[in-house]
Amino acid sequence: MVHSSRQRRRGTRGVGSPMALIRATLDTVFGLGHVLVIGARSGFRASSPYLGWRSNTAFGASPPASVISRLEALLAYARWTHRIRRGGR
């Protein structure tokens, strides 16, 4: 079966592909930069009103107990932040 060049390109960007891994890594790295800026604006105080609001909207009344779960949530938020800032591309 012959595929068009568009279908071939789309196949290389699927989940688990090298391009998807690179994109996720870059999203995480640049997203952590955005998170660092947010932290700097709040004075790196975990009790700042903005960070309290973010925590409540992200986790509700029961934040994750384990540090690993919190770290995973932070990295997911960093990736999301970067994707939103670059326009979802």
Residue pairs with C-beta under 8 A, 6 or more apart in sequence:
3 11
11 17
12 18
12 19
13 19
13 20
13 23
14 20
24 79
26 82
27 78
27 79
27 82
27 83
28 75
28 78
28 79
28 82
30 82
31 75
31 77
31 78
31 79
31 80
31 81
31 82
31 83
32 75
32 78
34 78
34 81
34 82
34 85
35 74
35 77
35 78
35 81
38 50
38 51
41 50
42 48
42 50
42 51
45 51
55 63
58 73
58 77
59 73
63 70
64 70
64 73
